[in-house]
Amino acid sequence: MNHQEKTPKKTLVRELIALHLISNLGARRIRMLMQSAGHPQDIFRMDRRELQSVRGIGPKTAEQIVSFDDWSEVDRILQKTERIGAVLMTLWDGDYPPLLREIYDPPLLLWIRGNRRALQTDSVAIVGTRKAGRYGRDAARHFARELSKLGLTITSGLAYGIDGAAHRATVVAGGCTVGVLGSGIDNIYPAAHKKLAADIMDTGGAIISEFPLGTDPDAGNFPVRNRIVSGMSLGTLVVASGIAGGSMITAKLALDQNREVFVVPHPIGTPNAIGCNNLIQRGMGKLVQNVEDILEEIEVHISKRDDDDKDGEQAGDGLAGSPRWKSLELDELSTDICKTLQDNPLHVDELAERVGVEPHKLFPTLLELELQECIRQTSGKNFELRF
């Protein structure tokens, strides 16, 4: 029984790693391939013509997929992941960070060291320049400490300056913090923060990365990393920043993701005032002077999350609320699937028979419903409604 339950997920992870090893095949095109094939395994069974019928897949990429045979490297990555004490999370796992799932391009794979459950908590991102002065560091420590005391997780990028100050203050306060790397999970950067990373994990937090093992901290990785920092969080607090750089990118990403942006004001004339004061001047972030200024904007989200948790507990006691799909505008097939699952979970074959669609043609719609959190897949290719 246990073996049967673990096999589908292990296979999913193995195929996703293989797809990530194919050059120029990003997350968006992998998702398109999965929607077309239904399962990562099926992608490697498609011929060149079928692959090229998927939007964004040209002859070169199709040839790379058809000729892929580096499964020994995939197994080496899985073995090393286990050896260093990390685990892998996929976009289709039930405990994938709920806010991160909502962004335009959520990572399909996350390597995690530490407490996996830390990714399920309500979070505020604290970001800022590596070359922070005393004013900025003190502000980062203050907000990290006070927010963590209120039960909020502090998310940041484990970099020098503001990131490090926020992580350390949270650890000292006994709170939970998550560090998002711009390198492989086995390559803590900066190296001077290896002890800080260990402290984060020892106190119930986590270190995460979407980059494959062995990935160096190249400059181009950090803007990509920043979308996870903001995407996991209810809001992003910019503590100190110049007019350009990672913190400004993170703030803009947060706005694109429809998240709150908070900004610490700076005295005129200080180097770190330019970016922060510019965000405030342009109406791109709320000026904050204390924790209450932040809570005013996010407490409604926290309350909703608490209510959802209570509803989930009630559903477990047989007092289920309204299923999520009823609040969305779905196409005819998606609606039929959800209505069919109302009474009880069904195996994909039985579900396909009831809605009159062949199983392999049903998988793309099932995948979309999973991403919309309308249904979930359980062991043995069974599907059930989410409430």
Secondary structure, 3 states (H helix, E strand, C coil): CHHHHHHHHHHHHHHHHHHHHCCCCCHHHHHHHHHHHCCHHHHCCCCHHHHHCCCCCCHHHHHHHHCCCCHHHHHHHHHHHHHCCCEEEECCCCCCCHHHHCCCCCCCEEEEEECHHHHHCCEEEEEECCCCCHHHHHHHHHHHHHHHHCCCEEEECCCCCHHHHHHHHHHHCCCCEEEECCCCCCCCCCHHHHHHHHHHHHCCCEEEECCCCCCCCCCCHHHHHHHHHHHCCCEEEEEECCCCCHHHHHHHHHHHCCCEEEECCCCCCCCCHHHHHHHHHCCCCEECCCHHHHHHHHHHHHHHHHHHHHHHHHHHCCCCCCCHHHHCCCCHHHHHHHHHCCCCCEEHHHHHHHHCCCHHHHHHHHHHHHHCCCEEEEHHHEEEECC
